[in-house]
Amino acid sequence: MLNSGKNSRWKYYVKSYLRQSMPWTFWQLQLKGKLAKLEQRKDKEYILERVNYYNRLTKQSPISHTLWQQQAVTLKQQQVTRQKTYYFDAMEYARYFDDSLKWLLLHGDITYVPKLPTVLKSRPLGVNNLNSVLLNLDKVRHFLFVNDEKPWRQKQDRAIFRGDLGEKKENRNVFMRRFAGGQSDMVDAASTNCWPEHPEWQQQKLTIREHLDYKFIMSLEGNDVASNLKWVMSSNSIAVTPRLTCETWFMEGTLKPNYHYIEVKEDFSDLEERLHYYLDHPEEAEAIIRHAHEYVAQFRDQEREDLTSLLVLKKYFEITNDISL
């Protein structure tokens, strides 16, 4: 109730500061043992596939070593980022490695590819994003799953959207111009911030539980990915969105349109038609929900997530620092 169904930030920060207070050597001594667990796992090949998906660098990757020496910092020198969650989430795994190793860490919503190999939360799809090495950053906000007990057929036959608007979120502005103010009986659309051009669009925020009363939930990208996509796909509602342009640790680039979510045109001109189709074909709608649940399940093994994160950084340090760990 205190967090509107979202992850608890105070619990997150307590754990992060406790982790931060432990000496670096405490973590470093555990690295070999943790990495050795890979050989004991039946899903070893799957883990390595994910490691290479997040970190696409190879020994042959072109890296300007002059530029690297100028810009990269050692783990020991790494400053706390302006958004602390990025620092805490990155250092959760980086602290297992030698603090003299160099890296580049970017915080925030990144929609471009850096000139040098960089650890970050998000990267663009459809481009050469070799230098964008994904780690699960700002996960207290982005990585959230729900336990939805209401079956899809018992929910409202409508789509819901609540989200903030801005100059960098033109897709949301396009959506609101078409559906805000009750222009469609099929879509309940409102902004959660006061957009100067249309202050009348603003309504109070809804809790996640209130969203789950609807059969369809709009999952519209913001500055990078849509932060609600993970919990929507774990629910018994269906995510609806145009073609995705960015991805994070959730590997949005591997999602299949109309298999894991409902895809609509960029101008949303076919949204009502698509909603009507799935209302008339409930078995197909429920198949999408099953596929979404199967996809989400791969992120629920915390030991595997931790091991994958360590291996992503191990590969990153080996290639950028030209060493063997």
Solvent accessible surface area in square Angstrom, and as a share of the most:
residue,aa,sasa,rsa
1,M,218,0.97
2,L,165,0.82
3,N,55,0.28
4,S,45,0.29
5,G,44,0.43
6,K,121,0.51
7,N,47,0.24
8,S,21,0.14
9,R,104,0.38
10,W,160,0.56
11,K,113,0.48
12,Y,29,0.11
13,Y,64,0.25
14,V,75,0.43
15,K,129,0.55
16,S,2,0.01
17,Y,110,0.42
18,L,115,0.57
19,R,45,0.16
20,Q,66,0.29
21,S,84,0.54
22,M,75,0.34
23,P,84,0.53
24,W,57,0.20
25,T,82,0.48
26,F,88,0.37
27,W,33,0.12
28,Q,52,0.23
29,L,153,0.76
30,Q,59,0.26
31,L,23,0.11
32,K,176,0.75
33,G,45,0.43
34,K,56,0.24
35,L,28,0.14
36,A,52,0.40
37,K,81,0.34
38,L,16,0.08
39,E,120,0.54
40,Q,143,0.64
41,R,47,0.17
42,K,214,0.91
43,D,30,0.16
44,K,57,0.24
45,E,114,0.51
46,Y,63,0.24
47,I,0,0.00
48,L,56,0.28
49,E,117,0.52
50,R,6,0.02
51,V,7,0.04
52,N,79,0.41
53,Y,42,0.16
54,Y,0,0.00
55,N,0,0.00
56,R,83,0.30
57,L,0,0.00
58,T,67,0.39
59,K,131,0.55
60,Q,153,0.68
61,S,15,0.10
62,P,116,0.73
63,I,25,0.13
64,S,56,0.36
65,H,111,0.49
66,T,95,0.55
67,L,53,0.26
68,W,3,0.01
69,Q,109,0.48
70,Q,129,0.57
71,Q,93,0.41
72,A,8,0.06
73,V,52,0.30
74,T,24,0.14
75,L,3,0.01
76,K,155,0.66
77,Q,105,0.47
78,Q,28,0.12
79,Q,138,0.61
80,V,77,0.44
81,T,15,0.09
82,R,195,0.71
83,Q,71,0.32
84,K,92,0.39
85,T,8,0.05
86,Y,1,0.01
87,Y,15,0.06
88,F,10,0.04
89,D,1,0.00
90,A,0,0.00
91,M,3,0.01
92,E,28,0.12
93,Y,10,0.04
94,A,0,0.00
95,R,9,0.03
96,Y,20,0.07
97,F,1,0.01
98,D,71,0.37
99,D,37,0.19
100,S,73,0.47
101,L,13,0.07
102,K,48,0.20
103,W,0,0.00
104,L,31,0.15
105,L,23,0.12
106,L,52,0.26
107,H,51,0.23
108,G,10,0.09
109,D,54,0.28
110,I,12,0.06
111,T,65,0.38
112,Y,118,0.45
113,V,47,0.27
114,P,15,0.09
115,K,179,0.76
116,L,4,0.02
117,P,1,0.00
118,T,4,0.02
119,V,0,0.00
120,L,0,0.00
121,K,3,0.01
122,S,0,0.00
123,R,0,0.00
124,P,17,0.11
125,L,47,0.24
126,G,86,0.83
127,V,81,0.47
128,N,121,0.62
129,N,7,0.04
130,L,48,0.24
131,N,25,0.13
132,S,0,0.00
133,V,1,0.00
134,L,0,0.00
135,L,1,0.01
136,N,21,0.11
137,L,2,0.01
138,D,8,0.04
139,K,42,0.18
140,V,11,0.06
141,R,122,0.45
142,H,5,0.02
143,F,31,0.13
144,L,20,0.10
145,F,45,0.19
146,V,21,0.12
147,N,110,0.56
148,D,16,0.08
149,E,141,0.63
150,K,74,0.32
151,P,62,0.39
152,W,9,0.03
153,R,127,0.46
154,Q,131,0.58
155,K,9,0.04
156,Q,78,0.35
157,D,74,0.38
158,R,74,0.27
159,A,0,0.00
160,I,0,0.00
161,F,6,0.02
162,R,37,0.14
163,G,11,0.10
164,D,54,0.28
165,L,7,0.04
166,G,14,0.14
167,E,158,0.71
168,K,170,0.72
169,K,21,0.09
170,E,89,0.40
171,N,46,0.23
172,R,25,0.09
173,N,4,0.02
174,V,43,0.25
175,F,0,0.00
176,M,0,0.00
177,R,116,0.42
178,R,101,0.37
179,F,4,0.02
180,A,2,0.02
181,G,77,0.74
182,G,63,0.60
183,Q,112,0.50
184,S,9,0.06
185,D,130,0.67
186,M,26,0.11
187,V,2,0.01
188,D,25,0.13
189,A,10,0.08
190,A,0,0.00
191,S,0,0.00
192,T,25,0.15
193,N,46,0.23
194,C,76,0.46
195,W,31,0.11
196,P,107,0.67
197,E,119,0.53
198,H,55,0.25
199,P,72,0.45
200,E,123,0.55
201,W,22,0.08
202,Q,78,0.35
203,Q,95,0.42
204,Q,161,0.72
205,K,148,0.63
206,L,51,0.25
207,T,47,0.28
208,I,7,0.03
209,R,131,0.48
210,E,78,0.35
211,H,16,0.07
212,L,4,0.02
213,D,50,0.26
214,Y,20,0.07
215,K,11,0.05
216,F,0,0.00
217,I,1,0.00
218,M,3,0.01
219,S,1,0.01
220,L,2,0.01
221,E,20,0.09
222,G,12,0.12
223,N,67,0.34
224,D,6,0.03
225,V,7,0.04
226,A,4,0.03
227,S,33,0.21
228,N,28,0.14
229,L,3,0.02
230,K,1,0.00
231,W,18,0.06
232,V,0,0.00
233,M,3,0.01
234,S,8,0.05
235,S,1,0.01
236,N,26,0.13
237,S,3,0.02
238,I,2,0.01
239,A,1,0.01
240,V,0,0.00
241,T,2,0.01
242,P,13,0.08
243,R,148,0.54
244,L,18,0.09
245,T,75,0.44
246,C,7,0.04
247,E,0,0.00
248,T,5,0.03
249,W,2,0.01
250,F,0,0.00
251,M,12,0.05
252,E,4,0.02
253,G,36,0.35
254,T,55,0.32
255,L,14,0.07
256,K,113,0.48
257,P,49,0.31
258,N,66,0.34
259,Y,83,0.32
260,H,16,0.07
261,Y,3,0.01
262,I,0,0.00
263,E,31,0.14
264,V,8,0.04
265,K,117,0.50
266,E,137,0.61
267,D,65,0.34
268,F,1,0.00
269,S,59,0.38
270,D,20,0.10
271,L,0,0.00
272,E,68,0.30
273,E,123,0.55
274,R,50,0.18
275,L,0,0.00
276,H,89,0.40
277,Y,79,0.30
278,Y,8,0.03
279,L,41,0.21
280,D,104,0.54
281,H,73,0.32
282,P,29,0.18
283,E,111,0.50
284,E,72,0.32
285,A,0,0.00
286,E,48,0.21
287,A,20,0.16
288,I,7,0.03
289,I,14,0.07
290,R,135,0.49
291,H,37,0.17
292,A,5,0.04
293,H,67,0.30
294,E,114,0.51
295,Y,20,0.07
296,V,1,0.01
297,A,52,0.40
298,Q,32,0.14
299,F,9,0.04
300,R,136,0.50
301,D,50,0.26
302,Q,111,0.49
303,E,91,0.41
304,R,37,0.13
305,E,12,0.06
306,D,44,0.23
307,L,8,0.04
308,T,0,0.00
309,S,2,0.02
310,L,3,0.01
311,L,17,0.08
312,V,0,0.00
313,L,0,0.00
314,K,44,0.19
315,K,41,0.18
316,Y,0,0.00
317,F,0,0.00
318,E,30,0.14
319,I,19,0.10
320,T,5,0.03
321,N,35,0.18
322,D,113,0.58
323,I,64,0.33
324,S,105,0.68
325,L,77,0.38
